Amino acid sequence: MKVKKKMRVRAKLGLHARPAAMFVEAANKFISKIRVRKDDLVVDGKSILNILMLGVECGDEILVEAEGEDAHQAVETLQEIVDKEDV
């Protein structure tokens, strides 16, 4: 199963340091392959360096794509992290 979802990042510092670590930690709990796209750049959602490389700022839109048997649950969990404003 493949699930894609556009998300708007609400954390004040975007996906930097702590929010990125939380995102990657959550992503690694799933079997599904997870990719994150910002503009034309697509990276492995399970790699902290790749997530930081995207340079995601507050208000930026990303596309999270999960492929595997737990893809739906993975995307929903990652949405909760992206939605947090006070990380």
Stockholm file with secondary structure:
# STOCKHOLM 1.0

chainA/1-87         MKVKKKMRVRAKLGLHARPAAMFVEAANKFISKIRVRKDDLVVDGKSILNILMLGVECGDEILVEAEGEDAHQAVETLQEIVDKEDV
#=GR chainA/1-87 SS CEEEEEEECCSTTCSSSHHHHHHHHHHTTSSSEEEEEETTEEEETTCHHHHHHTCCCTTCEEEEEEESTTHHHHHHHHHHHHHCSCC
#=GC SS_cons        CEEEEEEECCSTTCSSSHHHHHHHHHHTTSSSEEEEEETTEEEETTCHHHHHHTCCCTTCEEEEEEESTTHHHHHHHHHHHHHCSCC
//
